[in-house]
Amino acid sequence: GSTGEDIETMPLATWRLCALCLALCVVPAAAFLAAAPISLRTLAQPGGLQYSVPARARKSASWVHRGDKDGAARMVAPAVSTEESWVMHTLKLGIKAVGVGVAGSKPIADDLAVDLIKIIKAASTPGAPADWSSEEELIRQRLASFLGTLFVKVKLSGGDLAVLKAVATAAGDVTSSPSDLVREGCSSAQVLVVAAGSEGSEGLRAYATRLLNAETLSAEEAEGLGTCLFDAALPARLQVMCAHILRVRYETKEEWVGLLRAQQATLVHADVNKGKEREWRVVQIAEPFDGTHKAESLAPLLAWHLQDKWGLIAVSQMGASSGPKYGPNLFDIAHALDARGAVTLQQGCAIGESLSAKARGGGSPRFGYYVDQAKASPALDRWAGIRRNVLKRPFLATAEKFVDTHQARVVIASAFHPSFSDKMFDMVQGATAFDACIILRRGCEGSLGLSLARAGEFTCGVRQADGTLKRLDFKYGPSDCGMSTRPETEQQPLIGMGSGQEGALFTADRTMSYADTGTSGDAVFDERVTLTLKAFDVALEYVLNGRLVGPAAAQNSAEVAAFDGAVNTWGDSASR
């Protein structure tokens, strides 16, 4: 971090220390390289980055095949890969540089640009390198994601320019349209050729071209694009390029409407719910599918609370993690509860089935019903593997929370980034049939469980006669229920646990103990549960009863109503 002036004035002792450090670093490194396998020594030579990697790296990648419903095998990324080939790792670095979003993308470093250009040249040469054979499809998915997001990047500088020039060179003479966008001598048509060759349907290629050309889509056009994205017969590399372009330049409200319509149409019984009234007592719960890996998820206890106190029926959406975290997520915890006998997953609930009718007589399962995304929408579940490979999560990470499987009147979901509370509110208002929503931001790791370190931020909406949602925003923190704050580090017992399964069983045991006795035996967990449930009570008073209580009233200059949770203006739940 020293400047040139600093170096000129460094004392002799400092120079001696620098020389000693250099010797300690360089000499052992040189000895290591001399003894290393030929392939590793070659990787370290200037300009000598090769596509071959040691056998141990190829073994640990362990890509797996999973059969599609039509019997064809497809390649998906593993949930966790400890080591990757050089090509895959280089593309990961490229995606991380340009796939962050409009405001967060970084220039590609010059040395990384050199490596990326080698991959682009190899990808454009007839016959892929032999070392790509076991993972060529995965490589091309990452490459397409990288190229699409690079091309639509707002500001190009440094290595970005060199990479785009290499794309133009690799593509060669490509027929372009006068409307094609050209950036630094590289056209959208050339990017499309390098990313996907001639693959894809005419419709999907047309959508990809429009997105590369910085065009936005109408709701109807976005629905058409969404239909293409969920079509397993179309090439994933082209699909993911479109999805990631939408992600980094941010989807418009109209595009969200179309994409959610297309997503809803992927349900295995997409027509079951059409024309039906909303299920009066049903509340849908959805938190990020990648779960939490520090603090326990409180979603099952929230479902229990909705049913035990409010007389509602909870149905939770769950599925395999698409990353970047790998659990435990609600899928893992629900199966852990099932193993403990607290949830009976094999009974399940069919898509479109009336949960009110199902619960009548015997009541709902203690922690509610659970919908497995893989069974509800194989087309949506297919993206879990694709998303693990291409790293950055496209619109699906938000949209999948709003798959409407059981005509719920209220949807409860969580957001992490500041702008997403607004986006999710707009999605519920303009692209779903839910009558109300509760969206929590700033929970632990973006989950539905509040943190004792800060206030959670709630955005609620209730459907009005004109179709819009009447909005309420409020914050709820430890001081609102007489608690002291605790550092985040005191709320992270999952850190260091060996597997998602271990954390899931740990969470399940605490969940069951709290529901049985009112305590888990851990004061911090109990305080988090109490804080979370009291906060959601405030939100439920608004969406169910139209009343502002506690902080919701105080922060919105309203008269504080009695906070008893006894009134439910949605009707006599016993008869529904």
ZIFENMO-V921267 format. One line per field, one symbol per residue. ss: DSSP state (H for helix, E for strand, - for the rest). Layout:
ss->???
This chain:
ss->---HHHHH---HHHHHHHHHHHHHHHHHHHHHHHH--HHHHHHH----------HHHHHHH--EEEE-----EEEE---------HHHHHHHHHHHHH---------E-HHHHHHHHHHHHHHH-----HHH---HHHHHHHHHHHHHHHH------EHHHHHHHHHHHHH----------EE--EEHHHHHHHHH-----HHHHHHHHHHH------HHHHHHHHHHH------HHHHHHHHHHHHHH---HHHHHHHHHHHH--------------EEEEEEEE------------HHHHHHHHHHHH--EEEEEE-----------HHHHHHHHHH---------------HHHHH---------EEEEHHHH-HHHHHHHHHHHHH-----HHHHHHH-----EEEEEEEE----HHHHHHHHHHHH----EEEEEE--HHH---------EEEEEEEE-----EEEEEEEE-HHHH------HHHH--------HHHHHHHHHHHHHHHHHH-----HHHHHHHHHHHHHHHHHHHHHHH----HHHHH------------------HHH-
